[in-house]
Amino acid sequence: MTTTAIVLLAAGVVLVAVGLARARIPWARYRALKAREDNIARYEAWRGGLRDTGPTGASVAIEMLRSQLRIDGAIAGLGIVLVLAGLVAR
C-alpha cells in the first residue's frame, strides 16, 4: 500500500468514528423528543381535543437535532468516501 492510501484510510476511519460519536447524543435526544411528541398526539386524539398546530419547543428542538444529525452524517459520509478512495489508491 502506498503512503497516500494509508493516509486516506486512516483519515476516513477517523472521520467515520468522529461522525458516529457526534451523532450518538443528538440521535438519542431526537428519538426521546419524537416519542414524547407522538405520545402527546395520541393523548390529545384520545381526549378528542384539538391540538395546537403551531410550532412547539419540542418541534423546534427536533429540527435543530435533525440539522446536527445531517452535519454528523456528512462527516461520516466524507469518512466513507476517504476510506473508499484509500482502497482504490492502493
C-alpha positions, 0 to 999 in steps of 0.5 A, a space after each residue: 500500500 502506498 503512503 497516500 492510501 494509508 493516509 486516506 484510510 486512516 483519515 476516513 476511519 477517523 472521520 467515520 468514528 468522529 461522525 458516529 460519536 457526534 451523532 450518538 447524543 443528538 440521535 438519542 435526544 431526537 428519538 426521546 423528543 419524537 416519542 414524547 411528541 407522538 405520545 402527546 398526539 395520541 393523548 390529545 386524539 384520545 381526549 378528542 381535543 384539538 391540538 395546537 398546530 403551531 410550532 412547539 419547543 419540542 418541534 423546534 428542538 427536533 429540527 435543530 437535532 435533525 440539522 446536527 444529525 445531517 452535519 454528523 452524517 456528512 462527516 461520516 459520509 466524507 469518512 466513507 468516501 476517504 476510506 473508499 478512495 484509500 482502497 482504490 489508491 492502493 
